[in-house]
Amino acid sequence: MQVIVMGAGITGIATAWYLRQAGHEVTVIEREQGAALETSFANAGQLSYGYTTPWAAPGIPQKAAKWLFKEHSPLLLRPDGSLFQLQWLWQMLQNCTDSAYIVNKDRMVRISEYSREMLARLEAETGIGYEGRQLGTLQIFRTQQQIDAATKDMQVLRDYGVPFELLEGAAACAAKEPALAQAANLIAGGLHLPNDGTGDCHLFTTRLAKMCADAGVVFHYGREIQHIATQGNRITGLTAGGEHFSAERYVCALGSFSRQLLAQLDIRLPVYPVKGYSLTIPMSDESRSPVSTIIDETYKVAITRFDERIRVGGMAELSGYRIQLSPKRRETLELVVNELFPGCGNVGAATFWSGLRPMTPDSTPIIGATRFTNLFTNTGHGTLGWTMGLGSGKITADLVGEVKPEIETSDLSLIRYA
């Protein structure tokens, strides 16, 4: 079967890989000059299988109202002039209930745990390297209130058999991450998730893209998709960079830009571009640096260790498709890393970056069929594209190839928003 995959981020490349492994003829079309040059380029780096959590949660509206007035807020809201922004926010608020949280968390953990299995299989089969570490994630709580709020997440982790350890006090956290002893006065406790990992998403994706090309996947870089042609309920082709392409089936994996493209087909994807920021710091003192990933619950900032670099990423800015770098956001990232890991690296020499995460109102990606019989989506992963990438790619490839997926997928497609 001939399949066109639109997008060469982690989800698009993973989809192309599994389609090719299943024997399909695969073409990837990407507007950038290479793979993983947008949102997959400099994300926070953590593989958060156990930390997989919906943004829409009970109490979030109240927290968000307070965050908006904080100097170093994890959330920033700037009206972008669109009705869609208001609609998306309203839909997200509808998911901030106990019942919706449980449903959404269940779906997300299902995908993440499957993705963890897929990465283990891929590493065993190919030996792919990506500066990866399998030393877990440590979620840092600065208050007892944050510790108490984590109990709901623990029940879902138990239900899925995800191992975790609740840590009381700063000393227990420093036993997992020794450099945190420098910040003992800031830490009330933590949640350790030993199955989580870390790694450079850009490095992984570019290497997997090369493996795809070596296996026969055809790449067309520097081609922005302008138009999708249809006949009845089928896609008949698309125009990219002034050239026509056609296949038997199509996969839209364009992240935050999926909504814009599919709008011409009257498909209304509830995917909003939530802007995030990161710093990549040259590490100078290993003894003062993290060994894996730390997530600061107060600022919603992750600090991740690569081989010789430290990645600090976080925040959520709802301001449309603007990707300008904000000095104020850099101050927040520097504040967190300097508080928790002072002296770990040359923060002043860090590379500052921003990207647009494709977020759905319920935080669950939109994977599956559309009302066009040969068009599928694999988008809307929010901050978890790296975590869910391989699992989502395998699920999509199975659905496209009419193979029964290994996990339940009936509640992942766009139909849940009907």
N, C-alpha and C positions, 0 to 999 in steps of 0.2 A: 504494500500500500504506500502511496506517496503522501507525505505529510509535510506541511509547512508549519514551523514554529516561529511565532512572532515574538522576538525578544531574546537577548543573550545575557540576561542576568542569571543568578543562580538557579531560579526556577525554570527558565527557558532551557538552559544548558542541561540541567538534570533531566528534563522531559525529553530533549533530543537524544541524550545518552540512552535512556531506557527504551525509547522507540527504536533506535538503531539496533540495540541489543536484541530486540524482538524481531529483527529482520526487515523493518520498514525502510523505505527510501526517505531520507529526512533532509529538509532544507531549512536553514535558520536565517532569518532576516532581521538585521539590527541596524539602527540608525547611527550608533557610535562606530568608531573605527576598530573596535575590538570587544571582547567579552568583559562583562562585569565592570563597566566604566561609569555606572551611575550609582544606584542605591547599594549595589553589592560591592562597591569599591572600598569603602572605609567604614563599614559598620562596626559596632562595638566588639565583635569578634567572639562572643560567647555562644556556645551551643547549649541553649537553655531548655533541655528536655523536661527537667523537673520544675523549672521556674516558669514554665509556660502558663501564663495567666491572662485572662481578659482585662483589657483596660476598663471596660464597662463593668462596674462592680458596685454592690451596695455601699453607700456612703461617698462614692466618688463625686456626685454633684456638690455636696457640702465641702469636700476637700478642695475641689476645683475652684469654688468660690473664694476660698481662703488663699489658694496658691496664686491666683491672679494678682494678688496685692503683695506678694512676697518679692523681695529683691532678687533672690536666686530661685525663682519658681521653676518646677519641673514642667509646667504647662503654661503656654502662651497662646492667647486667642486674639487674632487680628482679623476683623471682618474683611473678606476678600471681594465683597460686592456681589456675590452669587447667591441665588436662592438655594442652590444645592448645599452650600455650607450649612445653612440653617436647617435644612431637611436632614442632613447627615447628623448634625448635633442632636436633633430631636429623636432620631432613630436610636442614637447611642444612649440617650437618657432612658429610653424605653427598655434598654437592656441592663439598667442599673438596679435590678431586683434580685432577690435571693434565688428565685426559681430560674431566671434567665442566666444568672451567673453559673449555676450548677450545670446547666445544659451546655453553655458555651465552653466552660472549662473542660468538661468531659470530651467535647469534640476536639478541642485543641490539643489536649494531652494525648488523645488517640493518634492524631497525626504526628505529633512530636516523637512519641515513643516508637512509632513505625519508622520515622525518619532516622532515629538512632540506630535501629536494626539495619536499615539500608546502608548507612555509612559504615557500620562494622563489616557488612558483607563486601562493600566496595573496597575498603582498605585491605581486606583479606585477599580479594581477587586480583587487585591491581597494584597494591602498595603505594597508592597515591599519597604524596606528602603535601602538607599545608601549614607547617609550623604548629601542628596540633598537639594538644595536651589533654589527657583524660584524668584530671585531678579534681573535678567537681566545681560547683559554684557555691559561694558563701554569700548569702543574703544578710546584710548587716542591718540590725535594728538599733536605732539610737534611743528609743523609748520603750517602756513596758507596753504602752498602748499598741505599738506596732507588733510586738510579740503576740499579744492577745488576738489581734486581727488576723494573724497568719494561721490560726487554728482551722479556719474553713478550708484553706488550701491543703492542709495536711490530710483531711479526710479524703479528698479526691486523690491525693497521692497514694493513700492506703488502698483505695478502691482499685487503682491501676497497678498496685505492687511496685510503685516507684520508691526506692529507698531514700530515707532522709533522716536527719538528726537535728533536733532542736538543741541549741547551745545556750547555756545560761552564763551570762557574764562575758567580760572582755577576754579573760584568760582562756576560756574554752575556744573562743574565736581565734586567738593568737596561736593556739595549738594547731589549728588548720592552716592559718596564714601567719607565720611568725613575725613578719614585718608590721603587722597590726598592733604589736605591743607598743609601738610608738604612739598610738592613738587610743590607748586603753580608756582614757577618761571620756571618750565620745561614744563608747559602745556599751549597749545594755545586753545584747545577746545576738544570736544569729540562727539561721536555718541553713544547714549544709546539705547539699544535694550531690552525692558522690558520683552519680552516673553522668553528670553534665561534663562538657568539655569546652575546649577553646580552639581557635584556629583562624587563620587569615582567609576570609571568604573570597577575596579577590584572587589570591594565589591559588586556592582550590579550584575556583571556577575557570580560571584561564588554563589550568592544567587539565581539567576535565574537558574543556573545549578542544584542546589539542588531541586528547584521546578520542573525542568524537570525530574530529577531522581525519585522524589516522584510521578510524573505523569506516569512513566513507560518508560522513555527514558533510553536506555542502553549505558553506557559509557565505553570505552576502552582507558584508559590513558597509557602513556608510550609506545605507538605503533606508530613508524614512518612508513609512507606509502612508500614502496619501488617500487611497480609496480601496474599498472592498466591494466587489461586484457580486450581485446575487441574482438568482432566478428561482422564484417561488420560495421554498423554505431551505434552499441550499446556497452555499457560497460557491461561486464559479471561478473566482480568481481575485487577485489584488494587484494594485499598482504601487511600486516602491522605487523611489529614485528615478521615476519616469519609465521604469521597466515593468512588464507584465509577468506575473508568476501565477501558476495554478497547480493544484494538487487535488487529491481525493478528500483529504481532511485537513483541518486547520486548528491550531492551538494559539490562543491569545495569552501571552505571558509577559505583558508589557508593564507590569507593576502599576504605578500611579497613573500611567498614561493609557491604561486599558479602557477606562471609562470614556475618555475623549474619542478614541478610535471607534469603539463599538456603538457610540451614540449615533453614528451615521446609519446604523442598522436598527435604530430605535430599541437598542438594548441598554437599559439603564442600570449600570453597575453601581452599587453604593460603595464606591471606593474613593476615599478622600486622601490627598497627598499630605501626610503629616510629616513636617520637617524635623529632622534630627541633626545633631552636630557631633563631631568627634575631633579629638586630638590624637596624633600619633607621636609619641615621645621617645627619643633615643634613650635607652636605659644606660645609666652610668654606675649604679650601685645595686647589685643583685640582692644584697642582704636587706636593702630597704624597699624592695620591690615585691609585688605579689607573685605567687607561684601559679595561680590560675585566674579565676574571675571572682571579683567581689562586686556585689550590687548594693549600693547605698540606697536603702528604702526611703530615706528622707528626701533625697534629691532625684531619685530615679535615674541614677547615673551608674554605669558599669565600668569597671576598671579591669582590663584583661591583659594578661601577659602573653606576648609572642616570644620568639627566641631572644632577640636583642632589642625589642621595642615594647612599649606599653601603649595600649589603645584605651582611651577614655571616651565613652560615648553616652549620649542620652538626650533627654528633654523632648518635649512634644510641642511643636509650634504649628498651630492651625492658621495659616496665612495664604492659602492657595499655592500656586506653583512657583513662588519666589524662592530662589536658592541663594540669595545674597548672604554673605557671612556677617554675623553680628558680633562685634567685640564684647558685648555684654554676655552673650552665651559662652564665649571663650573664658570669660572671667569665672563663670559658674563651674565649668569643667576644671579649670585650674584650681579653684577653691577646694573642690572635693579631693582631687588627687594630692594636693599639698597637705590637706588635713589628715588623710588616711595613710599616705605613703610619702612623707616629706623626704626629699633628697634622693628619690628613686631615679630621677633622670633630669635632663636639661629641658624643663618645661618651656622655657623661653624659645627654644629651638624647635618646638613641636610644629607639626604640620596640621593646620586647621582646615576642616572639611565640613560640608553639609550635604544631606541627601534627602530625598522624598520617599517616605515609607508608605506603601499602599495599604491604607487601613479601612476595614469594614466596621460598621456600627457594632457588630457583635464580636469583633476581633478574630473571627474565624475566616480563613481564606475561602474563596469561591472557586471550587474545583468541580468540573464536570460539564455536562452537556448544556446546550442552550436551545432556544426554539428553532435554530437552524440545525438541521440534522447532522451536518458535518463540521460544526464549529464547537470547540470546547474552550473552557477558560481554566487558567491556573494562575490566579492573581489574588491580591488582597491579603497578603501575609503580614502586613504591618511591620513590627519590629522583629518578627520571627522568620523572615525569609531564609536566613542561613540555617536556623534550627530545623525548619520544616522542609527545606528545599528538596532533599533527595526523596523523602517520603512522598511529597506532593508530585514530584516528577514521575515516580513509579506508578502512583495512583492514576495520574493523567494518561500515561502511556498505556496502561491496562484498559482504561475506559475507551480511549481512541481505538485501540486494537480489538475491542470487544472481548476482553479477557476479564474474568471476575477478579476484582482487586482482593488483596489479602486481608484488608480491613473493611469495615462498614463505611460506605461513602454516600448513602442515600440522602443524608442531611447536609451535604457539603456544597451542593450546586446552588445556582442562582434561584432555583425554585423556592427555596426557603424564604425568600423575600417577596414572593408573589402575593 
